Amino acid sequence: MDKQQYSCDKCQGAEFKAGEIRTTGSGISRFLNLQNQKFSTVSCTRCGYTDVYRMDASGKIGNIFDILTN
């Protein structure tokens, strides 16, 4: 497997930290606090600049878990 090189768009730093965030959408999902919007993040460890990429939601089971934990 090839390891890709990372270069920060802002400071040209070479190290990053990957993460994930989930947010609510609009309408009924917002009212019920269903975090059905999933995003992947890539943050430069040097300057903190972060790129955010939309991902497909993990499915209905994640939404059910969100309802049960609210």
N, C-alpha and C positions, 0 to 999 in steps of 0.2 A: 504494500500500500504506500502510495506517495504521500509524504508529509508536505503540506502546502506552506508557503512562507506568508507571514502576516506583515503588513506594513500599514501603520496608522495613517489615515488621510490627513490628519492635522499636524502631527509632530514626527512622522516617519518612525515611530517606535516599533520594535520588533516583537514585543511580548504582549500577550492579551489574556483576558479572562473571559470565558464563555459562561452564559447564564440563561435564565428563562424567566419570563414574567407572564402572568395571566391577568386579564382585565375583564370587566363587565362590558357588555355591548350596550345597546339602547333598548328602549321599550320595556317589555315585561322582564327581560333578563336583568336589566338594571334595577328594576323594582324588587326582584327576588334575590339580587346580588349573586347571579349566576356568572361565574368567571369563565365564559365560554370563548373568549378571545385569547389565543396563545401566541406569544412572540419569543423568538430567540434573540439573545443579545451577545454582542462581542465588544468588550471594553478594553481600551488600551491601558496597560498597567502604569504607563509613564505619565500620561496627561489626563486620563479618565474619559476621553472621547468615546462615545458609545454608538454603535450601529445597531438598529433594531430591524428584525426580519419577521414577517408574518408567517406563522406555521398553521397547518390545519389543526383544528381542535382534536383532542384525543378521543372524543366520542361521548356518547350519552352517559356512560358510567361516571365520568368526571363531573358532569352536571348533577347527577344524583348525589354524589359525595358532597358537592358544594351545598346542596339543599339540606342535607342531613347535618352538616357542621355549622350552619348559620343559626 
